[in-house]
Amino acid sequence: MGVNMMSWSMQVVLVVALAFLVGGAWCGPPKVAPGKNITATYGSDWLEAKATWYGKPTGAGPDDNGGACGYKDVNKAPFNSMGACGNLPIFKDGLGCGSCFEIKCDKPAECSGEAVVVHITDMNYEQIAAYHFDLAGTAFGAMAKKGEEEKLRKAGIIDMQFRRVKCKYGEKVTFHVEKGSNPNYLALLVKYVDGDGDVVGVDIKEKGGDAYQPLKHSWGAVWRKDSDKPIKFPVTVQITTEGGTKTAYEDVIPEGWKADTTYTAK
């Protein structure tokens, strides 16, 4: 009886120990609580962060050139593969999508110390630092001295500095009517917003209407309206950026609109 009990106890200890090992309790960097949200008015001071990179070394990050914001073709202008996954206080469950940051690094030796601009296009919930940018390979390499990009990428996790800046996309504000939209359901992805870059509110005014109706934040940079009666088009769209700026785009979604189609501001 005593031998069997001893054997059983040893088995329990072994199982518990293996569970800790498999669960990663003893592996990897310690988890760090996220910092305060980086808003449009936090200031211009440089803040400390950790930087990593993902995807192809000279790519735009995700294999499909998209990301958790819902943007497509982030490998092309105006994003130009300079995208980043922001952690919680930067991505803000999608409300930080489109915001712009200057980033730079001073070490290791391959760092140039010169600032480059990146755009928030994806999410990152790894808790390795209060602020963490998981950068597209191209964006990570852009912090290096000329010709030292590949050496810098081999450094893995590095210390970096960042600060929020005004966005200069140089494009007209764009509204993509998402797949699945129909007369009673309208989902809009908003991108290329100069200034604050990110959008915290979207309202629409239907044809013949005199009042705006708020859309719900769906995910990433996508906002939606579910209606129990057909929406009347054309629709005017008003966006509110994080800094409080409101801009209306009259009849931007036309009467003969189609799902999975992009419409640009006039």
C-alpha positions, 0 to 999 in steps of 0.5 A: 500500500505504501509503495503504491501511494509513493509511486502515485505521488511521484507520478502526480509530481511528474505530471505537474512538472511536465505541465509547467514545462509544456505550458511555457511557464519557465520559458520566454520573456516575462509578461509586461503590463501594457502602457497607457494608450497613445492618443492623438494628443499625448505629446511629441516626446520620444518613448521607449519600446521593443521592436520585432519583425515578422513576415518576409525580410523585405516584405509588408508583414502578412503573407496576404499583404493585409492585416487586422485593420482590414487594409489590403495591398499594404505593400503598395503606396501609400503604406509602401510596406511600412506597416506595424502591429501595435500592441494594446495601447497602440492598436486599441482594438482597431481604433488605432488603425491608420495612425502614424509613428516615427520610430528609430533605434540607436543600438545595436551598431547597425541602427542609423538613429534616424527616424522613419514613419510607420503606419498601424496596419495590424495587431500585436498582443504579445506582452513583452513590453509596455509598448511593442511594435512588431514591424514588417520586415521592410519597416524594421530594416528601415531603421538600419544604416544603409546596407546594414538592414539584414544584419539589423533584422538578425538582431531579433528583439531590439530597443527602439524609440517612438512618437506619434506624428500626423499622417500624410498619406497624400491620398483621398479618403477611401471607403471600401464597401465590404463583402456581404453588404446589402440594402439592410447591412452596410459595412465600411472600411475607412482608410487614408485619413490625413492628420490623426490617421485613426477614426473613432466614429463614423456616421451616415446620412441617408438620401433625403435625411436630415440627421446622421446615424452612428455606425457601430465599430465592427473590427479593425478599421471597419464600421457597420450599420444593421438596419431593419429597413433598406438604407436609402442611397446615396449616403453621406459619410461623416468620420470623426478622428481621434483628435475630434475632427469631423469631416463629411463626405457628401453622397460618397456611397452612390445610389448604384453602389456594389459590395466589395467596391472602393469609393473615394472622397470627392 
